[in-house]
Structure formats: structure tokens, C-alpha cells
Amino acid sequence: MELQQLREYLAQRPGVSSDYPFGAEVQVFRVKGKMFALVWVDERSLRVNLKCDPAEAQMLRDVFEAVLPGYHMNKRHWNTVLLDGSLPNGEVERMIDNSYALVVKGLRTAERQALQLLTAQQQDQQQTT
């Protein structure tokens, strides 16, 4: 997965914003202010930190060499995914979807309901265009 494709996939979810609180090399993607992805770009590699269920996080590390414990994060709940071409895009997208869903699940009920409404509005707009 290339950088632009990654950024577009992360940003297309309802309620997502991004910023650079750690400097120009790290873009943080948030839903309702809560981080669900951190994208690192440097001369060596492209990588993304994603939230993950602890049991699945370890399983992914065991299966894929490109999945490591979360860099600068709680290693039980976060993985760093090296986007070196060794993982299928579908697997990376699945991990992104899971990270977003885990963060949304932890939001307050009112915030989740607002996201559901936003999702419904986006779907209505897509159907009319």
C-alpha cells in the first residue's frame, strides 16, 4: 500500500480528522479525538500503528513478519505494520477497519450515535450521486 492510498483509506471513515502533534513525520488519525492510526513516513520506510485486540495483535505478529509490537505505544494493544509490500492490501485494510471499530466501541454512547448518523448521511449522499 502506498502513502496516498493509505491516507485516503484512513480518512474516508465518518468523523475522522488528522493532525501532526508529534512533528511532520507522524500523521495521527483520530475519530472523535481518539487515535486509531499513526502514520510514519521517513526515508527508510512507511509504517502505521494500529489499535488491536490483544489476542489478535499477538497472532498477527506471529503470522506476519511485517507486524511488530506498537512502536512508542502500549505493545499489548497496538501493532506497528510495516508497509513494505509483503502484506496484501486487503489485510492492511482489515487491520485499519478493526482499529477504527475498537476506538469507536470505546466512545461514549452519544458520540457513537452521532457517528452512526453521519454514516447514514454519507451513504445517502453516495446513493444520490
N, C-alpha and C positions, 0 to 999 in steps of 0.2 A: 504494500500500500504506500502510495506517495503522500507527501505532506499535504498538498492541496486537497486530495481525496479524503484524507484523514480529517482535516479541519472541517470540510463540508459535512462529512458524516456525523461528526460530533455536534455541529451547530444546528443540525436540522431538527433536533428534538424540541418539544414545547418547553418554553421557559428557560432556555439555555442562554447564558451570557459567557463572555470570556474576558480575561484581563491578563496582565503581566505583573503580578505582585512580587515576583522573585527575580525580575530582570528580563531583558529582551530575549533570552534563550528559552524561557519557560512560559508557555501559554497555558493558563488554567481555565478549564471549562467547568461551569457551575450550573446547577439547577436550583433556583430559589436561594442563591447564595451559598450552596453547599457544593464542595468539589466532588466531581465524579471522574475527571480526567486531567492529567497534567502532561503536556506535550513538550518534549525536549528536542531542540534542533541544534546540532553543533556540527563541526567539520567531520566528526567521526561517524555519527550515526543519527538515526531518527528513532525515538523511543517514546512510549506513552505509559504512564502509570494509570492503572485502573483498579477500582474497588472490586473486591471479590469475596464471595463466601469463603471462610477459612478452609473448609474441606476441599472445595473446588480449586482454591488457589494452590494448594499443595499438589493436587492431582495434575493441574496444568503444568506446574513446574517439573513434575516427574515425566510428563509426556513430551513436552516441547522444550528444546534447548534454548529457544528464544524467549522463554518466560522465566523471569527471575523474581526473587523477593523484592518488594517495592523499595526502590531507591529513595532514601530520606523519608520513608513512610512507615506506618505500622506494618511490619512484614507479615503479620497474621492475616490482615485484611486487604492488603494491596499487593499487586504484582506490577513489575516493570516488564513491558512487552517490547522486545527489540524488533523493529520493523525492517528486517534485513532481507525480506523476500522469502524466508523459509516457512512462514505461516500463510495459509490460504486467507485471502481477504475475508471470506465468509466467517472464518474462525475469529479474526480480529473484530469484525462487526458484531459477532455474537458476544464477545467479551465486553465490548463497548455497551451493547444493549443491556447486559447484566449489570454493569457498573451503574448505569443511569437508573435502572429499575431498583437497585439496592438503595441508592440515595433517595429516590422518590418515596420508597417504602418507609424511610425514616423521617419523612417530613410530617408536619402537623396535618391533621385532617383537612383543615381549611385550605392549606397550600396544595394538598393533593387534589382536592375538588376543583380548585382554580386551574390546575394543570389539565384536568380532565375536560373542563370547559374549553380551554384553549385548544386542546387536541381536537375536540369536536368542531370547533370553528375552523381550524386549519383543514380538516377533512372536507367540510362543506365548501370551502373556497376551492379546494383542488377539484371537487366534483363539478363545480360550475365553470371551471376554466377548461 
